[in-house]
């Protein structure tokens, strides 16, 4: 990935983008599943961490999603 981002034909802030991309971490977790007959709920956490070269800081973002499902006519 570093070679691709630093290639001569790539235009932009090469070093900053390369450092940020290489320091990126992205993870998803399934925290909870509950199913009762024809209804269910799932809760997941999505987390990413990266370097912000312009701010000279490590940026962490995390959020949760909740999915509600219902089985209708066997689907």
C-alpha positions, -999 to 999 in steps of 0.1 A, spaced: 0 0 0 28 24 8 44 18 -26 11 25 -43 4 57 -23 40 70 -29 41 61 -67 52 88 -91 19 89 -109 -1 94 -77 -10 131 -72 -16 146 -38 -1 149 -3 18 116 -7 36 113 25 8 125 47 -18 102 30 6 72 31 13 77 69 -24 81 76 -35 51 55 -8 28 70 -18 38 105 -55 31 100 -73 5 121 -109 -5 116 -128 -31 136 -164 -42 139 -179 -62 168 -212 -79 173 -221 -71 209 -256 -86 213 -281 -108 195 -315 -116 208 -341 -136 188 -376 -144 200 -399 -163 177 -402 -140 147 -384 -109 160 -348 -101 167 -324 -73 177 -287 -70 170 -263 -44 184 -228 -39 169 -199 -15 176 -178 0 148 -145 15 157 -117 32 136 -84 48 146 -61 68 124 -34 95 124 -45 130 116 -13 144 101 -26 180 99 -36 181 136 -7 159 147 -31 137 167 -44 102 168 -82 102 160 -105 75 174 -141 72 163 -166 47 177 -203 42 173 -229 16 178 -257 4 155 -289 -14 164 -308 -35 139 -344 -46 144 -357 -75 124 -391 -92 120 -399 -124 101 -430 -119 79 -445 -148 59 -415 -170 66 -390 -144 52 
